[in-house]
Amino acid sequence: MLRTTAGKLATAMRGTLGVTSSRVGAVRCLHGTEESAEEFDKRYEKYFSREGIDGWEIRKGMNDLLGMDVVPSPKIIESGLRACRRVNDIALAIRWLEGCKDKCGDHKATLYPYLLEKITPTLKELGVPTIEELGYDKPELALKSVFDM
């Protein structure tokens, strides 16, 4: 009985997957040209500097950016910070800085200071403190490691 059911299931799946895979192949051929880095930066700068952007749209843009396999350029980070300032959301600005720092990954020691150096004038202009100034770079309630005792 199990063998019969498994055979019918396999036949049904074979028919379903055959149609789907041909559709996927057709859709994959329709992609356009690659977007250059400058066009990518301009697209997100334009997105964050829209006139009527609200907090939800800012979060969506930031979430989309942080979900990609890319560290945002300083221009994009600055335009995101300005958008946070326009909607008067300091918490979102700090989360944006934390997300950008996290995107630096293994190269945090070199990339993050570079980004911070480039965006510091904008941070001062907008009155946004850095993560280090707030003390968010060190865990507040972390226990001492047993290997350090």
N, C-alpha and C positions, 0 to 999 in steps of 0.2 A: 504494500500500500504506500509506504514511504517512497519507494523507488518510482512508482507511477506518478505520485504527486510532484516529486522533484523533477521528473522528466517533463511534465506538463508546464511546470514553472519555468524551466530552462527554455522550453520552446517559446513560451510567451515572452520571456525577457529578450530572447534573441531577436524576435520580430520588433520589439519596442526599441531596442538599442540600435538596430540597423537604421531605422528611420531617423532617430535623433542624431546619430553621428553624421549622417549625410547633411542634415540641416545645420549642424554646427560647422561643418566644413564649408558650407556655402556662406555662412555669416562671417566666418573668419577671413574670407577673401575680400570682404568689402571695406576693410579698414583703410583709412587715408594715409597721408604722409606723416612722418614723424614730426613732433613739435620741438623746436629748438629751445635751448635753455632761456634765451632772452624772451621768446614768445610766452613760455611757461611763466616766467617771472612777471611779465606785463599782465598776463591774464589774471593772476592772483592779486597783483597790486590793484588792478582795475576792480576786481571783485570786492576787495576790502575797502576801497575808497568810494563805493557807490553812495549816493546821497541818502536814500531811505533805508539803509541796511539796519537790521535789528539784531538783538543778541542771539537769537536762534540761528540766523543766517551766518553770523560771525562764527558761532560754534560749529556749524556745519562745514564751513570753509576750512577752519582749523583742523577739524577731525579728518576731513578728506586729505589735507596736506600731511598730517601726522600719520595717516594710514598708508601713505606712499613710501616707497623705498628711496627717499631723498631727504636731505637736510635742507630746510628752507633757507634761502639766501637772506642776507641782512635786510635787503629792501622789502622782501615779503614780511619778515618779522616786524619791521618798522611800520608797515602799512596795517598789519594786524593789531599792533599796539595802538595806533592812532584810531582804528575802528573801535577798540575797547574803550578808549577815552571818549569818543563821541557818544557812546551809549552809557558812559559813566559806570563801567564795570571793572573795578580794580582786581577783583578776584579772578576774572577771566584773563586779564593781562598777565597775572602771575602764573596762572595755569598754562598759558601760552608759552611763557618763558621756561617753565618746567618741562613742557612737552618738547620744546626745541632742544633743551639741554639733553633730554633723554634720547632724542633722535641722533645725537652725536655718537652714541654707542661706545665702542671700544676706543674711539679717538677723542674722548671727552677732554683729555688733557691738552690737546692741541686745537681742536675745532671750537670748543665752547669759549675759551678765552678770546679767540679771533672774533667770534660772533659778538661777544660782550663788548669788545673794543670798538667794533663798528656801530653797535646800537646804543652805546652809552650816551651820546649827545641827545638822542631821542628819548631815552629813559629820563634824563635830567629835565628835558623840556616838558615832558608829560607828568613828571613827578611820580614815576613808577619805581619803586625800590627793586633791587635785584634779589634773587633768591638768597644769596649769601648775606646781604644786608638784613634780611628778615630772619636769618638763622634756619631757613628751611633746608639747607644743604646737609645739616646734621640731624639725625633722628633724635627726637626729644626724649622718648622713653625707652630707648634701646638699652639692653643689658650688655654688660661688658662680656666679651667673648671669653669662654673658658680657656682658650689657648693663649690669651693675653694675661692671664692671672699669674 
